[in-house]
Every structure is written in C-alpha cells, then in structure tokens.
C-alpha cells in the first residue's frame, strides 16, 4: 500500500512539473510587458462627464482642459435624416500629437468634420471639448475631444436608442493600448501598441533607448497593413516592408521594398532587383 501511494505521489509530481514547463514555453513569442500603461480612466470619466452635467450655469463654459474653445456645428443629410454634429473647437492652433493616428478637425471649406492627420490650420480647427451627434432628438454619439483626439468615455447609439458601443480613450489612445518603457520611472518609451476591442488597431511605434523611432507602422483588425519602416538609432532608414493594404488579403506575401546600411547607402531595392532578374 505504501509503495502504491509513493508511486502515485511521484506521478503527480512529474505531471505538475510537466504542466509548469508547458506553461513556461507555451508561447515563446509573447512579450512580457513589465510596465504597461496604467491610467485611471474612471477618474478621467468623472471629470469628463461633469462637462455634460452642469446644472444651469450662469455662463456657458468655454474653457476645457485649460484651453479656450468656440462652439461649432456641422450638418449632413436632408429632411428627417438630417444629422447634426455639435462640438467645441480650439480658438488657437496647437501642435498635433506625432504618434496618434486619428486626429479630428473641422474643415471650414468642406463644412464637415474630418478624421485625418493631414490637419491644415489654414482651413480648419482641432476639436476640443464635448461632442454630440444627433438625429433629430436622438443622440447617436457622445464623447470628449482633447486637441483633436478622442478622450475619456465615448458612447454610440443607433436611431432606435439601442446602445451600440462604449469605449474609453486617453488622449487618442484606446484604454487597452500598451505602452512599454525601458526604465521603471517610465520616461524612456520602448513601444506603443494600439489595442482596441481586444485587437491591435492604429499606429504602432517602437523606440531606441536614445528616444528616436526604431520602427513604425499601422495595424488594422489585428493585422499589419501598408508600409512599415525600421530606423537606425541615427534616424536613418534601415528597411521598408510592404504589407497588404487590405488586412484580410490572405494571398498577399509581405516583402522588403528597400534596405539601407548604417551609412545610408542602399543595399537592396526590390524594383531594381526584379529588373535585373528579368534582364538575365
């Protein structure tokens, strides 16, 4: 009986060790983020929601996050399908964030809100403060902008007042985004990974220890899309890689467009290489 119990204990011990080993090496490509972004967006929400809950103020609020704003409107559609955008915009121009993909601004020429990094202060203004989209009396979308970027809690409804989505942002980055640092003091950025609704979505950045960009590219529906660029720590380009424009194009095979050495001399060019092959 004793030998049987001893044998069972040994088998259990071996199984436990095997399970632990399997857990340790289950996904060797997973990055361990020791210092992810930890921002209390619930606290941010309290401040942001107060922007909508002011009880009969003597004077309408014009300053948000310390910056003066003006009121703006945009209209689209006709008749009972007319949609009204009510927003605040900055009176004075500011620099846009160099990393956030989605920048919202009002184009005075086109008389509409645009989502583009090609912000032109000569014809437009950055959205900043409370935003509401309405179809008649029905609210379709509500949130806060910060220097052209979504911030805090954003909620969307359909025309039947059914909740469609509820998301949280921090100055343009979805709450679930991961920011990795080289140091525990969180001053030296290492990587910015945009995550929205559980998938990578938006602009990705990696940095050298000297603070210069090491790589940049875009994710769409959890897939790399477009051209991704790598850099040496001297700011010189290292490599350009082409990914599909359509994230669901499974037949597309990524390829290197061009590659340079550390001195800036080109060492590979796909177009020239293909021409040389055809000439043989």
N, C-alpha and C positions, 0 to 999 in steps of 0.2 A: 504493500500500500504506500509506504514512504517513497519507494523508488518511482511509483506511478505519479505521485504528487510532484516530486522533484522534476520528473520529466516534463510534466505539464507546465511548471513554472519556467523551465528553460525555453520551451517552445513559445510561451507568451512573451518572454523577454526578447527572443530573436525577432518575433513578429513586430514588437514595439519599436525595436531599433530599425527594422526594415521600413516601417511606416515613416519614421522620422527622417530616414535617409531619402525616401521618396519625396517627402515634403520639401526637403532642402534643395533637391535638384529637379523639381517638377517643371520649372520654367526658368532655365538659365539666362534668358534674355530679359527678364523682368528687372527694371531698375528700382533700386531701393531708395525712395525719397526720404532722406533723413529730416529735411526741413521744408515740408510743403507749405504753401500759402495758408495762413491761419488768420482769417479776418472775420470778425464778429459782424456778419451782415444783419443779424437780428437787431443789433444796436443801430446799425445804419438804417434799417427799416423803420425804427421808431421815429428817427429824425425825418426820414423821407415822407412817411405817412402823415406827419404833422403838417406837411405842406398843403395837404388836402383837407385838414380838419380844423382850420382856423375859424373860430366862431365869430361871425360878423365883425371883422376887424374894422377899425376906424379908417384905416388907409390900406389899400391893397398892397401886398408885399411885392417888391420889385427886386430885392437882393436875395440871391440864393448861393450858398457856399461862399459868401463874401464877394460875389461879383454882381454888378448891376445888369439887369435884363430889361427887355421890352417884350410886349405881348405881340404874338403873331397868329395868323390864321391861314389855312390852306383849304381849298375846296376842290373836290373831284366828283365826277358823276353828275347826273341830272335828275330832276323831279324827286320822287320818294327814294331814289337811290343815291342821293347826294351825301357824300361823306365829308365831315368837317374835322380838320386837324387843328386843335388848339394847343399852342406851345409858347414857350418863352425862349428868347434868344439873346446872346451876349451883345451888349452895346459896343464894346471894344474888342478888337481881334486878339486872340491868343494863339500860341503855337499848339498844333495838334499832337497827340501822343505819337511817337515814332513807331510804336510796335502794334497798337490795337488796329485790327483790320477794319471794323465797322465804325465809320465816322458819319454822323447825321448832321446835315446842314440844310438850310432853306435857300433855294436858288430863286432870287428875285426875277431873273429873266424868264425862267420856265414856270415860275409861280408854283413850285412844289418842293416837298422835302426829298432830299436825295441821300442815299447811303453810299458814300464813296470817299476814298482817301484823296481824291483829286479836288479837295476843297479849294475854292478860289475866293478869297476875301473881297475881291473887287466886284463880285456879283452875288455873294451870298454871306450868310451868317451862321455861326455854330449854335445848335440848340442847347439850351442850358436851363434847367428847372423843370417844373411839372409839364407833363404832356398828356393829352387826352384825345382819342379818336372817337367820333360819334357818327352814328347813322340815325338821324332824327333824334329821338330822346334816348336811344340805346347806346350805351358806352361799349365800344368794341375793343379798345386797348387803353391801358393807363400805366404810366410809369414816370421815371425821372431821368433827365439827361444831365450829364456833367461834362462840360466842354465838348459837346458833340458825341459823347459816349453814353451808352445805357448804364444806369447806376441804380443800385438798390433793387426793390421788388418791381417786377413787370408782370401784368396780368392781361390776358386776352379772353374775350367772349365772342360768341357768334351772334348773329342778329336775333336769335331767339333767347338771348341772355343765358346761354349754356356756357359754362367755363371751358375754355379750350386749352389754356396753358397758364402756368405760373412759374416764373423763373426769377433768379436772383443774380445780380451782377455787382461787380466792384470796379468802377471806373473803366468800363468797357470789357472787362474780363468776366466770363461766366463764373459763378461761385465755385464750381467744381474744378476750375483750372488749377494746374500745379505749377508752382514757382519754386525752383531749386537753387540753392546758394552754395558757394564754395565754403563760406565761413558761417559759424554759428551766430555771429552778430547780424547776419542777413543784410550785408552791404554789397557783397560781390555776387552778382547774378551769374548763374551757371546755365539755366534752362527755363524757358517759359513754354508750357504745354497747354494749349487751349482745350478745355473739355466742356461740352455742353450736352445735356441729356444723356450722359454716360458715354458719349463718343467724342473723339478728337474733332474739333471744328473751329477753324480760324487760323490765324498766323502763328507759326512755331518759330522760336528763336533759341539758339544756343550761343554761349559767350565764352571767350577765352578768359583766363584769370586776370588779364590786364583790362578787362571790361569791353574789349572790342568784339564785334559779332563774329562767331565761328561758323554759324550756319543759319539759314532762314528758308522758310517755305510755307506752304499752306496745306491744311487738312480740310477735307470735305467729306462728311459722313464716315469719318474714321480712316479715310484713305488719303495718301499723299497725292496732290494734284499740281499740275503746272510745273514750272521750273523751280528747282531747289538749288540754292547756291551755298557753297562752302568757302570759307576765307582762311587765310593765314593770319596769325596774330599781328601781322604788319598792316592789315587791312586789304592786302592784295587778294584777288580772287584765287581760289585753289581749284575749284571744279564746279561745273554746271551740269545738273542732271535733269533730264526731261521725264516727267511722269504724265499719265493721261490727264487730259482736261476734264474728261468725264470719269468720276470716281468708280463707276460701275462698268467701265470698259475693261473686261477681263482679258481680252485678247491683246491689249497693249503691253509691250515689254519696255520697262524703263531703260534709258540709255544715257551715256555721258555725251554731252554736247561738245564741251571744250574742257581742257585741263591745262593748268599753268604750273611752273615750278616756283620756288620761293622768290626768285628774282623777277618774276612777271613774264618770263618767256613762255610762250605757248608750246606745250609738248604734245598736245593731241587736239585735233579738230575733226569732228565726225564728218563734216561735209567734204573737207579736203581728203580725208582717208577714204571715203566712198568713191570720190572721183579717181583717186589713184588706183583703187581696186578695179574700177571699170576700164581703166586705161591699159590694164595688163593684157 
